[in-house]
């Protein structure tokens, strides 16, 4: 085995140890969850619900199969909400892991950080973040990873995947108008229709703002097609996308104050 191969092997195991041992927070067993539906492989998609207020916010992580640390961040957020009674001013929904079929596989195999095509999809080989029923939907499917395009499974309609069906049914049933979705790893905050929330989250987290102009000019159409960020404004729903800085940390300290602060901003503000 060459020196390069040995170093690569060691690096992969260090990532595995970090993912599974050093920072792998469990959700407090006293906190009840409910299933919003099943994934392709028939795993329950767990959601945590807190309090009863008129204004509602949804937070969710792990829509892509190579974003392990968004789950760790959401687990810590669930525990924080449960432990701090002083932040009860909204009705909150948290889905730590939407694409759960791939989570256990990613923990076992640290190659997820390569950004391989297979790691960004669900078990049907579909990019869930581009499975939303948007106006610009078309029966053409390519996956954009690492500035390259790859052919993936295509379907005759949008909203084909059980994970997205479950998510949109929850949003519709509960009439949720504000959503925070977490990804890796552009180190940015972005929205097409929630400028104040983006600005506030950026101030508290020190993440950069990815502007609407950048969305229009720096991304090519294939990156934006059927995207959740297009679906939100089309349905009068604020969607704020937070991209963590790396794939290897939950960045809890950086996000905690921003998350708590998100509860103080009125919907559609």
C-alpha positions as CSV (number, residue, x, y, z in Angstrom):
1,X,0.0,0.0,0.0
2,X,1.4,3.4,-1.0
3,X,1.9,6.2,1.5
4,X,-1.0,8.1,-0.1
5,X,-3.3,5.1,0.2
6,X,-2.3,4.7,3.9
7,X,-2.9,8.3,4.7
8,X,-6.3,8.1,2.9
9,X,-7.2,5.0,4.9
10,X,-6.3,6.7,8.2
11,X,-8.2,9.9,7.3
12,X,-11.3,7.9,6.5
13,X,-11.1,6.1,9.9
14,X,-10.6,9.4,11.7
15,X,-13.8,10.7,10.0
16,X,-15.6,7.5,11.0
17,X,-14.5,7.8,14.6
18,X,-15.6,11.5,14.8
19,X,-19.0,10.7,13.2
20,X,-19.8,7.8,15.4
21,X,-18.0,8.4,18.7
22,X,-16.6,11.8,19.4
23,X,-19.6,14.0,18.5
24,X,-22.7,11.9,18.0
25,X,-25.4,13.4,20.2
26,X,-28.4,11.3,21.1
27,X,-31.8,13.0,21.5
28,X,-33.1,12.9,25.1
29,X,-35.1,9.7,25.5
30,X,-37.8,11.7,27.4
31,X,-38.7,13.6,24.2
32,X,-41.5,12.0,22.2
33,X,-41.5,11.9,18.4
34,X,-44.0,10.9,15.8
35,X,-43.6,9.5,12.3
36,X,-44.7,11.7,9.4
37,X,-44.4,8.7,7.0
38,X,-42.1,6.1,5.7
39,X,-39.0,6.4,3.4
40,X,-38.4,4.4,0.3
41,X,-36.9,1.6,2.5
42,X,-39.8,1.9,4.9
43,X,-38.0,3.7,7.7
44,X,-39.9,6.1,9.9
45,X,-39.3,9.8,9.3
46,X,-39.3,11.1,12.9
47,X,-40.5,14.6,13.7
48,X,-40.4,16.4,17.1
49,X,-43.2,18.8,18.0
50,X,-43.0,21.4,20.7
51,X,-45.8,23.6,22.2
52,X,-49.0,25.0,20.8
53,X,-48.8,28.5,19.4
54,X,-50.3,30.2,16.3
55,X,-47.0,30.9,14.6
56,X,-45.2,27.8,13.5
57,X,-41.6,27.0,12.3
58,X,-40.2,23.8,10.8
59,X,-36.5,22.9,11.0
60,X,-35.1,19.9,9.1
61,X,-31.7,18.4,8.2
62,X,-30.3,15.6,6.1
63,X,-32.2,16.0,2.8
64,X,-29.0,15.0,1.0
65,X,-27.1,11.8,1.7
66,X,-23.7,13.4,2.3
67,X,-24.7,15.9,5.0
68,X,-24.2,13.9,8.2
69,X,-23.6,16.9,10.5
70,X,-26.9,18.5,9.8
71,X,-28.5,15.6,11.8
72,X,-26.1,16.2,14.6
73,X,-27.0,19.9,14.7
74,X,-30.7,19.2,14.6
75,X,-30.3,16.6,17.4
76,X,-28.7,19.2,19.6
77,X,-31.4,21.7,18.7
78,X,-34.2,19.3,19.8
79,X,-32.4,18.8,23.1
80,X,-32.0,22.5,23.5
81,X,-35.7,23.2,22.9
82,X,-36.7,20.6,25.4
83,X,-34.4,21.8,28.1
84,X,-35.1,25.6,27.8
85,X,-38.6,26.5,28.8
86,X,-38.0,30.2,28.2
87,X,-38.1,29.9,24.4
88,X,-41.7,28.8,24.2
89,X,-43.1,31.4,21.9
90,X,-43.7,29.5,18.7
91,X,-45.0,26.0,17.8
92,X,-41.9,24.2,16.5
93,X,-41.4,21.1,14.3
94,X,-38.0,19.5,14.0
95,X,-37.1,16.7,11.5
96,X,-33.5,15.9,12.2
97,X,-33.2,13.4,9.4
98,X,-35.4,13.5,6.3
99,X,-33.3,11.1,4.1
100,X,-32.9,8.5,6.9
101,X,-32.3,5.6,4.5
102,X,-28.8,6.9,3.9
103,X,-27.9,8.1,7.3
104,X,-26.7,4.8,8.8
105,X,-24.9,4.0,5.6
106,X,-23.0,7.3,5.7
107,X,-22.0,6.8,9.3
108,X,-20.5,3.4,8.4
109,X,-18.8,4.5,5.3
110,X,-17.0,7.9,5.5
111,X,-16.7,8.1,1.7
112,X,-19.8,10.3,1.9
113,X,-17.5,13.4,2.1
114,X,-16.3,12.8,-1.5
115,X,-19.6,14.2,-2.8
116,X,-20.2,11.1,-5.0
117,X,-23.4,11.1,-6.9
118,X,-24.9,8.2,-4.9
119,X,-24.5,10.0,-1.6
120,X,-26.6,13.0,-2.6
121,X,-29.8,11.1,-3.5
122,X,-32.3,8.9,-1.7
123,X,-32.8,5.2,-2.2
124,X,-34.5,5.8,-5.5
125,X,-31.5,7.7,-6.8
126,X,-33.4,11.0,-6.7
127,X,-32.1,14.3,-5.3
128,X,-34.8,15.1,-2.8
129,X,-34.1,18.8,-2.7
130,X,-35.0,18.9,-6.4
131,X,-38.2,16.9,-6.2
132,X,-40.5,19.7,-5.3
133,X,-43.5,20.5,-7.5
134,X,-42.3,23.9,-8.9
135,X,-43.5,25.8,-11.9
136,X,-40.2,25.1,-13.7
137,X,-40.5,21.3,-13.3
138,X,-39.8,19.2,-16.4
139,X,-39.3,15.5,-17.1
140,X,-35.6,15.7,-17.3
141,X,-33.3,14.8,-14.5
142,X,-29.6,15.4,-13.9
143,X,-27.8,15.6,-10.6
144,X,-25.3,18.4,-10.0
145,X,-22.4,17.4,-7.8
146,X,-19.0,19.0,-7.6
147,X,-19.7,21.1,-10.6
148,X,-20.5,18.1,-12.8
149,X,-23.7,16.6,-14.0
150,X,-24.7,13.0,-13.7
151,X,-27.8,11.2,-15.0
152,X,-30.1,9.9,-12.3
153,X,-33.5,8.3,-12.0
154,X,-36.2,10.5,-13.5
155,X,-39.9,10.4,-13.0
156,X,-43.0,11.5,-14.9
157,X,-44.0,14.0,-12.3
158,X,-42.5,16.0,-9.4
159,X,-43.3,15.2,-5.8
160,X,-42.6,11.5,-6.6
161,X,-40.6,10.6,-3.4
162,X,-42.2,9.5,-0.2
163,X,-39.9,11.7,1.8
164,X,-41.0,14.8,0.0
165,X,-44.6,13.8,0.0
166,X,-44.4,13.4,3.8
167,X,-42.7,16.7,4.2
168,X,-45.1,18.6,2.1
169,X,-48.1,16.9,3.7
170,X,-46.9,18.0,7.1
171,X,-46.3,21.6,5.9
172,X,-49.8,21.7,4.4
173,X,-51.6,20.0,7.3
174,X,-50.0,22.3,9.9
175,X,-50.1,25.4,7.7
176,X,-46.4,26.0,8.3
177,X,-45.2,29.3,6.8
178,X,-41.5,29.4,7.9
179,X,-38.9,26.7,7.2
180,X,-35.2,26.4,8.0
181,X,-33.4,23.7,6.1
182,X,-29.8,22.7,6.8
183,X,-27.1,21.6,4.4
184,X,-23.3,21.3,4.0
185,X,-21.1,23.0,3.2
186,X,-21.1,26.5,1.5
187,X,-20.9,28.5,4.7
188,X,-23.9,30.6,3.7
189,X,-27.5,31.6,4.6
190,X,-29.9,32.2,1.8
191,X,-33.6,32.8,0.9
192,X,-35.6,34.2,-2.0
193,X,-38.3,35.6,0.3
194,X,-37.1,36.0,3.9
195,X,-34.6,38.8,3.8
196,X,-34.8,39.7,7.5
197,X,-34.5,36.2,8.7
198,X,-31.4,35.7,6.5
199,X,-29.8,38.8,7.8
200,X,-30.5,37.9,11.5
201,X,-29.2,34.4,11.1
202,X,-26.1,35.7,9.3
203,X,-25.4,38.1,12.1
204,X,-25.7,35.5,14.9
205,X,-23.9,32.7,13.1
206,X,-21.3,34.6,11.1
207,X,-22.3,32.7,8.0
208,X,-22.1,34.6,4.7
209,X,-25.3,35.7,2.9
210,X,-25.8,34.1,-0.5
211,X,-27.7,36.8,-2.3
212,X,-30.7,36.6,-4.6
213,X,-28.5,38.1,-7.4
214,X,-26.0,35.2,-6.8
215,X,-28.8,32.7,-7.1
216,X,-29.7,34.2,-10.5
217,X,-26.3,34.8,-11.9
218,X,-23.9,32.3,-10.4
219,X,-26.0,29.2,-10.6
220,X,-27.0,27.6,-13.9
221,X,-30.6,26.5,-14.5
222,X,-30.0,22.8,-13.8
223,X,-29.0,23.7,-10.2
224,X,-32.3,25.5,-9.6
225,X,-34.8,23.3,-11.3
226,X,-37.5,21.8,-9.0
227,X,-35.6,23.3,-6.1
228,X,-37.2,23.8,-2.6
229,X,-36.0,27.4,-2.8
230,X,-38.2,28.0,-5.9
231,X,-41.1,26.1,-4.4
232,X,-41.3,28.2,-1.2
233,X,-42.1,31.6,-2.8
234,X,-44.5,29.9,-5.2
235,X,-46.5,28.8,-2.2
236,X,-46.1,31.8,0.0
237,X,-43.8,29.9,2.4
238,X,-40.5,31.4,3.7
239,X,-37.6,28.9,3.2
240,X,-34.2,29.8,4.7
241,X,-31.4,27.5,3.7
242,X,-28.4,27.3,6.0
243,X,-25.2,25.8,4.7
244,X,-22.7,24.7,7.4
245,X,-19.1,25.6,6.9
246,X,-17.8,22.0,6.7
247,X,-19.0,18.4,6.5
248,X,-17.3,17.4,9.7
249,X,-18.8,19.4,12.6
250,X,-22.3,20.2,13.8
251,X,-21.1,23.8,14.5
252,X,-23.5,24.0,17.4
253,X,-21.9,26.9,19.1
254,X,-22.0,28.9,15.9
255,X,-25.7,28.0,15.3
256,X,-27.2,28.0,18.8
257,X,-27.7,31.7,19.2
258,X,-28.9,32.0,15.6
259,X,-31.5,29.2,16.1
260,X,-32.8,30.7,19.4
261,X,-33.0,34.1,17.8
262,X,-35.0,32.7,14.9
263,X,-37.9,32.2,17.5
264,X,-38.1,35.9,18.2
265,X,-38.8,36.9,14.5
266,X,-42.4,37.1,13.5
267,X,-43.6,35.0,10.5
268,X,-43.5,36.9,7.2
269,X,-41.3,39.5,8.8
